[in-house]
Amino acid sequence: MSDPTARALRLLSLLQTHRFWTGAELAQRLGVSERTLRRDVDRLRELDYRVIAQPGAAGGYQLESGSNLPPLLLDDDEAVAIAVGLRTAAVQGVGDGEQTSLSALAKLEQLLPRNLRRRVAALQEHTIPSVRPDARIAAAVLAQLALTCRDHERLRFRYTDAVGTASARHVEPHSLVPHDRRWYFVAWDVDRADWRTFRIDRMGELQATGARFTPRELPAVDAAEFVRVAHHSVRHRYEAVVHLRASLDQVRDYFGPWSSGARDAGDGTVDWPIGGTLVPELLSGLLWIPPDIPWTITCAPEVAEALRVFGVRVAEAV
């Protein structure tokens, strides 16, 4: 990147997305020598961006909060209004822009002077979002998790599961997902060598390790689908097993992550468990079975009766 102006903007963007960068990391990202990097840092300082340097072999650069916002960005009132809006959007999971809100919030709050942070906190404390109290997550926690996802940084934390069992976790973060009025954290569990979802309100003692990792491919179309599948896989009030006349590979190729729990029955069929809080919810899964795959079902009498009645109604309707 030869253009000094474009390079300085790229450098500023990198500094705003991470707490600390080594000089070697920044020079590699920008494709310049460390000497050129130092000149670019001096150029940002001339524009009143407070970039601090740590000397030594493990030294590097960090964008520090200042007594004033950097020039040409936002005035104090605008910064406070945007920060409060981003916090509200992030905590409530409004629309499809949660990740964008979290990313912008993480950048902005790193730069806010202390007096503005107090104003933002006061406004947020006395603004009541329209979500149930046990679903609210501190914006600072969401911002911290968002940074580990963005920077591909391993994370350690304590987690308490649904039955109250606490455990230490070491993960490679992937995404934050709002689902069913709660927030979930999707990550690769290093110790268990598998993908996991964690309810963020059950996480504690978050500790970024500083260790980077190469992102893995999630076994789903996206993180939202992965959370929906994981949420759907918990034990339901009504359950059944569908016996599909197909191979396990066929079932996995067709249903994708929704084939979770399917197993080869050894007689040319695959047993596919389905479930639902209500009987109609369970039966809806049957509608996704391809017409060229024969199947039978093992289920409770009340589910069988509901299926019989539904079959009659569909036949009459047709």
matplotlib code that plots the C-alpha trace (Angstrom):
import matplotlib.pyplot as plt

x = [0.0, 2.0, -0.4, 0.4, -3.1, -4.8, -2.2, -2.8, -6.6, -6.0, -3.6, -6.2, -8.9, -6.6, -5.8, -9.6, -10.5, -7.9, -6.5, -2.8, -0.9, 2.8, 4.9, 5.6, 1.8, 0.9, 3.8, 2.8, -0.9, 0.1, 2.8, 5.5, 8.7, 8.6, 10.4, 7.6, 5.1, 6.7, 6.3, 2.6, 2.1, 3.7, 1.3, -1.7, -0.3, 0.0, -3.8, -4.3, -4.9, -3.2, -1.2, 1.0, 4.0, 5.5, 9.2, 11.1, 11.0, 7.3, 6.5, 3.8, 1.1, -2.2, -4.8, -5.5, -8.6, -8.1, -9.3, -11.1, -12.5, -10.2, -10.9, -13.5, -15.4, -18.1, -18.8, -19.6, -23.4, -23.3, -20.9, -23.1, -26.3, -24.7, -23.2, -26.5, -28.3, -25.7, -25.9, -29.7, -29.6, -26.9, -28.6, -32.1, -30.8, -32.8, -33.2, -30.4, -27.6, -26.5, -22.9, -22.6, -23.9, -21.5, -18.5, -19.3, -19.9, -16.6, -14.7, -16.5, -16.3, -12.5, -12.2, -14.7, -13.1, -14.0, -16.6, -18.5, -18.4, -20.1, -22.8, -23.4, -23.6, -26.0, -28.4, -28.2, -28.9, -32.1, -33.3, -35.5, -35.4, -38.4, -36.9, -37.3, -34.8, -33.0, -32.2, -30.3, -26.5, -24.0, -23.0, -19.4, -19.5, -21.0, -18.4, -15.6, -16.9, -17.3, -13.7, -12.5, -14.6, -13.4, -9.7, -9.8, -8.5, -8.9, -10.9, -11.1, -14.2, -16.2, -19.5, -22.5, -24.9, -28.6, -28.3, -25.9, -22.6, -19.7, -16.7, -13.7, -13.8, -11.1, -12.6, -12.0, -14.8, -17.0, -20.2, -22.7, -26.4, -29.6, -32.2, -35.5, -34.9, -31.5, -27.9, -25.8, -22.0, -20.9, -17.3, -15.1, -14.4, -10.7, -10.7, -13.8, -12.7, -16.3, -18.5, -20.6, -23.2, -23.1, -25.8, -23.9, -25.8, -24.2, -20.6, -18.3, -14.6, -13.9, -10.2, -8.8, -5.6, -3.9, -3.4, -4.6, -6.1, -7.1, -11.0, -12.7, -15.6, -18.9, -21.0, -24.0, -25.1, -24.4, -24.2, -27.9, -28.9, -26.3, -27.9, -31.4, -30.4, -28.7, -31.7, -34.0, -31.9, -32.7, -35.1, -38.7, -42.0, -43.0, -40.5, -40.5, -38.1, -38.5, -37.1, -35.9, -35.1, -31.9, -28.2, -26.8, -24.8, -28.1, -29.8, -26.9, -26.6, -30.3, -31.0, -27.6, -27.2, -30.9, -29.8, -28.1, -28.7, -29.5, -27.8, -27.4, -29.8, -27.8, -30.7, -30.6, -32.5, -31.6, -33.2, -33.8, -35.1, -37.5, -39.3, -41.3, -42.9, -46.3, -47.4, -47.9, -44.3, -43.1, -45.2, -43.9, -40.5, -42.1, -43.0, -39.3, -38.8, -38.2, -41.0, -38.6, -37.5, -39.9, -40.3, -42.1, -42.3, -42.2, -44.0, -46.4, -50.1, -51.1, -48.6, -49.8, -53.4, -52.5, -50.7, -53.7, -56.1, -53.7, -53.4, -57.2, -57.5, -54.8, -56.5, -59.9, -58.4, -56.7]
y = [0.0, 3.0, 5.9, 7.5, 8.8, 5.5, 3.7, 6.0, 5.4, 1.6, 1.9, 3.9, 1.2, -1.5, 0.3, 1.0, -2.7, -4.1, -3.1, -3.8, -4.6, -5.5, -3.5, -6.6, -7.4, -3.9, -3.7, -7.0, -6.0, -2.7, -4.3, -1.8, -1.7, -1.0, 2.3, 3.4, 2.2, 4.6, 7.5, 6.6, 6.5, 9.9, 11.2, 10.0, 11.7, 14.9, 14.6, 14.3, 10.5, 9.3, 6.3, 5.0, 2.9, 0.1, -0.5, -3.8, -7.1, -7.6, -3.9, -2.4, 0.2, 1.0, 3.6, 5.3, 7.1, 10.8, 13.9, 14.8, 12.8, 12.7, 15.4, 15.1, 12.3, 13.3, 16.0, 15.0, 15.0, 13.0, 10.4, 9.9, 9.6, 7.1, 5.0, 4.8, 3.8, 1.2, -0.2, -0.5, -2.1, -4.6, -5.6, -6.0, -7.7, -5.3, -6.2, -7.9, -5.6, -6.9, -7.7, -4.2, -2.6, -4.6, -3.8, -0.1, 0.0, -1.8, 0.8, 3.8, 2.9, 2.4, 6.0, 7.7, 9.9, 9.0, 11.8, 10.7, 7.1, 8.2, 10.0, 7.0, 4.6, 7.0, 7.2, 3.5, 2.7, 4.7, 3.5, 0.4, -1.8, -3.9, -7.3, -9.5, -8.7, -12.0, -11.6, -8.4, -8.6, -5.9, -4.0, -4.2, -8.0, -8.1, -5.6, -7.7, -10.9, -9.2, -8.1, -11.7, -12.8, -10.1, -10.5, -14.4, -14.4, -17.4, -16.8, -18.5, -18.2, -19.9, -21.4, -22.6, -25.0, -25.4, -27.7, -25.4, -27.3, -24.9, -25.6, -23.8, -23.3, -22.5, -21.6, -20.1, -17.5, -17.4, -15.3, -13.7, -14.6, -13.3, -16.1, -16.5, -13.3, -14.4, -13.9, -16.9, -17.2, -19.7, -21.0, -24.0, -25.6, -26.4, -29.0, -30.8, -30.5, -29.6, -26.7, -25.3, -22.6, -20.8, -18.6, -15.4, -14.7, -17.9, -16.9, -15.2, -14.3, -13.6, -13.6, -12.9, -14.9, -12.9, -16.2, -16.0, -18.8, -19.7, -19.6, -22.9, -23.6, -23.7, -26.8, -24.8, -22.1, -19.5, -19.0, -18.2, -21.5, -23.3, -21.8, -22.6, -26.3, -26.5, -24.9, -27.3, -30.3, -30.1, -32.5, -31.7, -32.5, -34.5, -36.7, -39.3, -41.2, -41.2, -44.2, -43.0, -45.5, -43.8, -43.7, -41.5, -39.5, -38.8, -37.6, -35.4, -33.9, -33.1, -31.9, -30.4, -29.4, -30.4, -34.0, -33.7, -36.9, -39.1, -42.5, -45.5, -48.2, -50.9, -52.2, -49.7, -47.1, -44.0, -43.2, -39.5, -38.1, -35.1, -33.2, -30.2, -28.4, -29.0, -31.9, -29.6, -28.4, -32.0, -32.9, -29.9, -31.7, -34.4, -31.9, -31.5, -35.2, -35.5, -37.4, -40.0, -41.2, -43.7, -43.5, -44.8, -43.3, -44.5, -42.2, -41.9, -42.7, -39.1, -38.1, -41.0, -39.9, -36.3, -37.5, -39.6, -36.7, -34.4, -36.9, -37.1, -33.3, -33.0, -35.7, -33.9, -30.6, -31.9]
z = [0.0, -1.3, -0.8, 2.6, 3.2, 2.4, 4.5, 7.4, 7.3, 7.1, 10.1, 12.1, 11.2, 12.6, 15.8, 16.4, 16.1, 18.6, 22.0, 21.1, 18.0, 17.7, 15.3, 13.2, 12.9, 11.7, 9.3, 7.8, 7.5, 5.7, 3.6, 4.7, 6.8, 10.5, 9.8, 7.4, 10.1, 12.6, 10.2, 9.7, 13.4, 13.7, 11.0, 13.1, 16.2, 14.3, 13.7, 17.5, 17.6, 20.8, 19.7, 22.4, 21.8, 23.9, 23.3, 23.4, 21.6, 22.4, 21.9, 19.7, 19.4, 21.0, 20.4, 23.7, 24.9, 24.8, 26.7, 23.4, 20.6, 17.5, 14.9, 12.1, 13.9, 16.3, 18.8, 22.4, 22.1, 18.9, 20.4, 23.5, 21.3, 19.0, 21.9, 23.7, 20.5, 19.7, 23.2, 23.0, 19.6, 20.7, 24.0, 22.4, 19.2, 17.0, 13.3, 11.3, 12.2, 15.6, 14.5, 12.9, 16.1, 18.3, 16.0, 16.0, 19.7, 20.4, 18.3, 19.8, 23.4, 23.2, 22.2, 24.5, 27.2, 30.8, 31.2, 28.1, 29.2, 32.5, 30.5, 28.3, 31.4, 33.2, 30.2, 29.6, 33.3, 33.2, 29.8, 30.1, 27.1, 26.1, 26.9, 29.9, 32.7, 32.7, 28.9, 29.3, 28.8, 29.7, 26.6, 27.7, 27.8, 24.2, 23.0, 24.6, 23.0, 19.6, 19.7, 20.3, 17.3, 15.0, 16.0, 16.0, 19.6, 21.9, 25.1, 28.5, 30.8, 33.4, 32.3, 34.3, 32.5, 32.9, 35.9, 37.7, 36.9, 36.5, 34.2, 32.7, 29.0, 26.4, 23.0, 19.6, 19.2, 16.1, 16.5, 18.8, 18.0, 19.5, 19.6, 21.5, 23.4, 24.6, 23.5, 22.5, 21.9, 19.2, 19.5, 18.9, 22.3, 22.2, 25.0, 23.7, 20.0, 19.0, 18.2, 21.1, 21.9, 25.2, 26.8, 27.4, 30.7, 32.0, 31.2, 33.6, 34.3, 30.6, 29.8, 26.4, 25.9, 23.2, 21.2, 17.6, 15.6, 12.1, 11.8, 11.2, 9.0, 10.9, 10.1, 9.2, 6.7, 9.3, 13.0, 13.4, 11.9, 14.1, 17.2, 16.0, 15.5, 18.9, 20.5, 18.7, 19.8, 23.5, 24.9, 24.0, 25.5, 22.4, 20.6, 17.8, 15.6, 11.9, 10.0, 6.6, 3.8, 2.9, 3.7, 6.4, 3.9, 1.9, 5.1, 6.1, 2.6, 2.5, 6.0, 6.8, 10.4, 11.0, 10.7, 14.1, 16.0, 13.0, 13.0, 10.7, 11.9, 10.0, 7.9, 5.1, 7.1, 9.2, 12.5, 12.7, 16.0, 15.9, 18.6, 19.6, 22.5, 20.8, 18.6, 15.5, 15.9, 15.8, 12.8, 10.9, 10.6, 8.5, 5.8, 4.9, 4.0, 0.3, -1.6, -3.0, 0.5, 2.1, 5.8, 8.9, 12.4, 16.0, 18.3, 21.3, 20.7, 20.9, 18.2, 16.0, 16.4, 15.6, 12.5, 11.4, 11.8, 10.0, 7.1, 6.8, 6.8, 4.1, 1.9, 2.3, 1.5, -1.7]

ax = plt.figure().add_subplot(projection="3d")
ax.plot(x, y, z, "-o")
ax.set_aspect("equal")
plt.show()
